[in-house]
Amino acid sequence: MSSWLSFAHIVVLVVMLIAAFLAVVLKDLLPSVIALAAASLLLSLEFYLLHAPDVAIAEAGIGAALTMAIFIFAIRATKK
């Protein structure tokens, strides 16, 4: 494994952990959902770096896009 690929794995994993931490810590729901979607997109990037493009596409489509849309519709349907 080349050194730039190892560096890319480490950077993606660290940023994904930060996004996941922000998704849990943030008090407002909309930024929390956006942070969760960012963590999911970074997870799909990690799957792609691990040479699993089919899993990466499924994670990006379902985990990031569809789940974020459902959460945003649910947040907008509720009152504060």
Long-range contacts (C-beta under 8 A, 24 or more apart in sequence): 5-49, 8-49, 9-46, 9-49, 12-42, 12-45, 12-46, 12-49, 13-46, 15-42, 16-42, 16-43, 16-46, 29-71, 29-75, 30-72, 30-75, 33-68, 33-71, 33-72, 33-75, 34-68, 36-67, 36-68, 36-71, 37-64, 37-65, 37-67, 37-68, 40-64, 40-67, 40-68
